[in-house]
Amino acid sequence: MLPDDTNAQVVSKWSDLIHNAALGPVAGWIVLTLVGVLYAAVFFASLYNEPDDGEFAFGKAHV
């Protein structure tokens, strides 16, 4: 529960969300775009599977 002295409000418009996402001189739409790109990169990196060359990937086995 929030204390009574806060001015917290529910964001109901996209313009409010973009305005609240601003970080100093960096515009909110840039911040939201960078966050979206970061999450997309993490998502695609989690799906990437490096090909496995098997046990003999580095030459002949010396037994």
Sine and cosine of phi, psi and omega as CSV:
sin_phi,cos_phi,sin_psi,cos_psi,sin_omega,cos_omega
0.00,0.00,0.68,-0.73,-0.02,-1.00
-0.99,0.17,0.56,-0.83,0.10,-1.00
-0.90,0.45,0.37,-0.93,-0.06,-1.00
-0.95,0.32,-0.31,0.95,-0.08,-1.00
-1.00,0.00,0.14,0.99,0.03,-1.00
-1.00,0.00,0.38,-0.92,0.06,-1.00
-0.95,-0.33,0.57,0.82,-0.05,-1.00
-0.92,0.39,0.70,-0.71,0.02,-1.00
-0.67,-0.74,0.42,-0.91,0.06,-1.00
-0.98,0.20,0.72,-0.69,0.03,-1.00
-0.98,0.19,0.84,-0.54,-0.05,-1.00
-0.89,-0.46,-0.06,1.00,0.01,-1.00
-0.76,-0.65,0.52,-0.86,0.03,-1.00
-0.89,0.45,-0.59,0.81,-0.01,-1.00
-0.90,0.44,-0.58,0.82,0.07,-1.00
-0.92,0.39,-0.66,0.75,0.02,-1.00
-0.88,0.47,-0.71,0.71,-0.01,-1.00
-0.91,0.40,-0.64,0.77,0.03,-1.00
-0.90,0.43,-0.66,0.76,-0.01,-1.00
-0.95,0.31,-0.36,0.93,-0.03,-1.00
-0.99,0.13,-0.16,0.99,-0.02,-1.00
-0.88,0.47,0.65,-0.76,0.05,-1.00
-0.87,-0.49,1.00,-0.10,-0.02,-1.00
0.88,0.47,-0.83,-0.55,-0.03,-1.00
-0.99,0.17,-0.12,0.99,-0.03,-1.00
-1.00,0.07,0.82,-0.57,-0.04,-1.00
-0.90,0.43,0.48,-0.88,-0.04,-1.00
-0.89,0.46,-0.59,0.81,-0.02,-1.00
-0.93,0.37,-0.50,0.86,0.05,-1.00
-0.94,0.34,-0.68,0.74,0.01,-1.00
-0.88,0.47,-0.73,0.68,-0.01,-1.00
-0.90,0.43,-0.59,0.81,0.05,-1.00
-0.91,0.42,-0.71,0.71,0.00,-1.00
-0.90,0.43,-0.62,0.78,0.05,-1.00
-0.90,0.43,-0.67,0.74,0.04,-1.00
-0.89,0.46,-0.67,0.75,0.03,-1.00
-0.91,0.42,-0.65,0.76,0.04,-1.00
-0.88,0.47,-0.74,0.68,0.01,-1.00
-0.91,0.42,-0.60,0.80,0.05,-1.00
-0.91,0.42,-0.66,0.75,0.01,-1.00
-0.90,0.43,-0.67,0.74,0.03,-1.00
-0.91,0.42,-0.66,0.75,0.01,-1.00
-0.89,0.46,-0.75,0.66,-0.02,-1.00
-0.94,0.34,-0.53,0.85,0.06,-1.00
-0.92,0.39,-0.53,0.85,0.02,-1.00
-0.95,0.30,-0.39,0.92,0.02,-1.00
-1.00,0.02,-0.32,0.95,-0.07,-1.00
-0.94,0.33,0.76,-0.65,0.02,-1.00
-0.85,-0.52,0.92,-0.39,-0.01,-1.00
-0.93,0.36,0.71,-0.70,-0.03,-1.00
-0.89,0.46,0.65,-0.76,-0.01,-1.00
-0.98,-0.18,0.86,-0.51,-0.01,-1.00
-1.00,0.10,-0.05,1.00,0.05,-1.00
1.00,-0.03,-0.17,-0.99,-0.08,-1.00
-0.93,0.36,-0.49,0.87,-0.10,-0.99
-0.98,-0.21,0.57,0.82,-0.06,-1.00
-0.95,0.32,-0.42,0.91,-0.11,-0.99
-0.92,-0.38,0.48,0.88,0.04,-1.00
0.92,-0.40,-0.19,-0.98,-0.05,-1.00
-0.97,0.24,0.49,-0.87,0.04,-1.00
-0.99,0.10,0.75,-0.66,0.05,-1.00
-0.97,-0.25,0.94,-0.33,-0.08,-1.00
-0.97,-0.25,0.00,0.00,0.00,0.00
